[in-house]
Amino acid sequence: MDIKKILIITGAALLVFFLVTQPVQSAGIVNSILTSLREGAEAVITFVRTVFQS
């Protein structure tokens, strides 16, 4: 078994453990990640619109 597979399985196990033991905090983390991704996408869209604005 290679190290990459061991790390993936360990990471997945820790993720499941965290989700089961602290679901409210997990939801908060997911929400903040999605908010950051949305804000980043909006910034890219604003940049592209500004560059190609006539």
C-alpha positions in Angstrom: 0.0 0.0 0.0 1.5 3.3 -1.0 1.8 6.4 1.1 -0.7 8.4 -1.0 -3.5 5.8 -0.4 -2.7 5.7 3.3 -2.9 9.5 3.6 -6.2 9.7 1.7 -7.8 7.0 3.9 -6.5 8.7 7.1 -7.7 12.1 5.9 -11.2 10.6 5.1 -11.4 8.9 8.5 -10.5 12.1 10.3 -13.1 14.0 8.2 -15.8 11.5 9.1 -14.9 11.6 12.7 -15.0 15.4 12.8 -18.4 15.4 11.0 -19.9 12.9 13.4 -18.5 14.4 16.6 -19.0 18.1 15.8 -21.6 18.6 13.1 -22.4 22.3 13.9 -18.8 23.3 13.6 -18.3 21.2 10.5 -21.3 23.0 8.9 -19.8 26.4 9.8 -16.5 25.4 8.2 -18.2 24.3 5.0 -20.2 27.4 4.9 -17.2 29.6 5.3 -15.3 27.7 2.6 -18.3 28.1 0.2 -18.6 31.8 1.0 -14.9 32.3 0.2 -15.2 30.4 -3.1 -18.2 32.5 -4.0 -16.5 35.8 -3.2 -13.4 34.7 -5.2 -15.6 33.8 -8.2 -17.3 37.2 -7.9 -14.0 39.0 -7.8 -12.8 37.2 -11.0 -16.1 38.0 -12.8 -15.7 41.7 -11.8 -12.1 41.7 -13.1 -13.0 40.1 -16.4 -16.0 42.5 -16.9 -13.7 45.5 -16.1 -11.0 44.3 -18.6 -13.5 43.7 -21.4 -15.8 46.6 -20.8 -16.2 48.8 -23.9 
